[in-house]
């Protein structure tokens, strides 16, 4: 393999100044990139999706692992030329697509498949929710977020960060923080710390209609989180009866409920659909 251009030189050579509009903060420390690439465990034979590779720091670390193939989705035209050097250095192991990651269907990649990415800050959460909807299609997701978002994913009930994102994520996967990084690890340094979350989907996954029911329940419950559940769940219809059916007191608030209790509520709402009780619409992001 030919010697690669140092990452700092890649940024300079291709004019890859990070752009706020694209949520870019580049990770150029190759030691840190290697640590992140080890977090998913053994990647031998895996087809890996990376979103927002930028100058390719994490891309290099992933290609150094025994993966079957890496697909990198990048919207920034400037980065494509920088990544071309990696394509030449690792022939047949890298596919770079200039595409909006929000519109890319990663389940088209061969299995077993994983996501490993330093996600652009401005689309990290909606990307995660999209992957959670099809969590059974992924072996694991190793994802960099702003630390506050990472804490919202792994938070337990009755804590400051517990909310809709925690329930959705922990309902379908085991979630943990693998590494925390200070602003100085990035160029340019963001104003906040970052963290990598390891999301390992459960063996059993809800069907799409049940996931939509959970989205609707959590949107209602946390949309008015200061209200008691008997009030915040009114939009679902017959909130008191719904709560009684699940053995949940109407005086409780959303942040007090466990993921298992939200599971009961989602299943009850889903059953209404099966009984002809009206369509369940997608909840807003």
Secondary structure as UniProt FT lines:
FT   HELIX           7..13
FT   TURN            14..15
FT   HELIX           20..22
FT   STRAND          26..27
FT   HELIX           30..39
FT   TURN            44..45
FT   STRAND          47..51
FT   TURN            54..55
FT   HELIX           57..63
FT   TURN            64..66
FT   STRAND          69..74
FT   HELIX           77..89
FT   TURN            90..92
FT   STRAND          94..98
FT   HELIX           101..103
FT   HELIX           106..108
FT   STRAND          113..118
FT   TURN            121..123
FT   HELIX           124..133
FT   HELIX           135..137
FT   STRAND          140..146
FT   HELIX           147..154
FT   TURN            157..158
FT   TURN            160..161
FT   HELIX           164..172
FT   STRAND          173..181
FT   HELIX           183..185
FT   STRAND          186..187
FT   STRAND          194..201
FT   HELIX           208..223
FT   TURN            224..226
FT   HELIX           229..232
FT   HELIX           234..236
FT   HELIX           239..245
FT   TURN            246..247
FT   TURN            250..251
FT   HELIX           254..256
FT   HELIX           259..274
FT   TURN            275..276
//
